[in-house]
């Protein structure tokens, strides 16, 4: 890479790389709180699950089968559909 020997630097101004900071950046915690508030306003809730590998593979296979049937499901939608079918059906 050649050194630029033509362009002059402005006196007293340090050249910095990247986008200039505005001082209004949100913390990770505040971004996550805003995300959860948007979910709550939409009537949704975040839930973290720990699944056995066998169950996780079966769930992914279920989603892949639905995608081949021209039904585009996410993992979350698949879990919701299965739970809704098993827990909320009329007895």
Secondary structure, DSSP 8 states (H G I E B T S, - for coil): -----SS---TT-----SS---S----HHHHHHHHHHHHHHTT---------HHHHHHHHHHHHHHHHTT----HHHHHHHHHHHHHSS--
